[in-house]
Amino acid sequence: MKTYQPKKREIKRSWHLLDAKDQILGRLAAKTSQLLMGKHKVSYSTHMDSGDNVVIINCEKVKLSGKKNESKIYVSHSGYPGGYKETKIQKLRKENPERILEKAIYGMLPANRLRSNRMNRLFLIKGDKNKYENKFK
């Protein structure tokens, strides 16, 4: 017997709507990354992008466990001298709350050439109105 490998044209992408209201950030990000990778499907294969589209609404209402709401800091470096940046989560939550979920999900996806395509199928929406409602019917 040979292992079945689905062809690219055989991959069916469905749509998932998740509500971030009162959800813990890490748990929601883990569930979302599984859907984006397609690990919930029988035909999952590590080298193929067989994941689904995911829409997350109410991104600004996601919760953090413990004292992360006061102490969590995002760090980046440009590679140049003096290019070190720190951003507190309170500032990010005020300016761009979608970035909190985006960074968490991005970090949970495997670091390979499929990650950018998977992230393109993630739609983060502030509030509960979205333009993808017709996809779920």
N, C-alpha and C positions, 0 to 999 in steps of 0.2 A: 504494500500500500504506500501511496505517496501522500504527503501532507498537502492539503488544499490551500492554495494561495489565491485570494480574490484579485481580480483584475481591477485596474483603476476605474473603469467604466461600470463595474458592478457595485461600487461603494455607494450606499444610500445614506445621505446625511439628513438626519432629522433635527428638529429645533427643540430646545429646552428653555423654559422660562423659570428662572430662580428669583426669589425675593430675598434680598439681603437684610430686610428689616428684622432686628433682634437676633441675627445670626452671628455666631462667633467667626471672626475673620479666617482663622486657620482651617477650620472645618469646612467652611464654604469654599475656600480656595482649593482644598484637597478634592472635594466633590467635583468642582468645576474642572480641575485639571484632568481628572479621570474621564469626564465627558468629552473634553477637547481631544484627548488622546485616543478615545474609542476603546478603552479597556473594558467597558461594560458590554461590548459586542463579542459574539462568538468568533467572528472572523478577525479578531485583533492580531496584528503582527507588528513587531517593534520597528521594522524598517519602512512601514507604509503609514500614510496619514489617513486613517479611516475614522476619525473623530466626527463629532456632531457640532452644530452651531449652538452657542449658548448666549442667552440674553439675561443679564442680571439687572433688576430694577431696584430702586431705593438704595443705591450704593452709599449714600451719605449716612444711612442708619445702621451700618454694620457695627457690631460691638467687638471690643477687645477684652480678653480675660485678664485678670490680675491687675497690676498697676501699669500696664502697657500704655494706657491712655495718657498718663503723665510722663512716662519715662522713655517711650520708644522713639528712637532717632534713626533716620535714614541717612546713610553715609555714601558719598560718591567722591571720586577723584578723577580729574581730567587727564592726569598724567604729566602735567606741567607743574613746576614749582609754584606753590601757593594755590594749587587747584583743588584743595580739599574742601568739601562742602558737607555741612550737616543740616538736615531739615527735621524739625520736630513734627510729630504726627498731628499736633493741634493745628499747626500752620497749614499742613497738607490737607487736613480735613476741611478747613475754611476755604482754601483757594481752589483745590481740585480733588474732591473726595473719591473720584473714580480711580485716581492714581494709586490709592492705598490697596484696593483690590487688584488692580493691574499688576503691581509689583509683587504681591503675594502669589498670584497665580503664575506669573512669569517665573518666579523662583522655584515653583513646584513642577514645572515642566522640564523634561530632560534637555540638557544643553546640547542639542544637535541641530542639523540643518532643517528639521521639521518644525522647530519651535516658532519661527516667525509666521509660518502658514497657519499654525494652530492658534496663535494669538490674533490673527486676522479674522478668525471666526468667533471671537469673543466680543460681545457688544455690552458695554457698561453704560447704564442710564441713571441719571440723577432724577429722582422722583418716580412716580408710578405710571406715567404715560409714556408709551413707546410706539415707534412707527413700525414695529415688527409683529404687531398683534395678529395680523392676518396670516402669519406663517404657522400659528399654532392650531388653526381650525381644520 
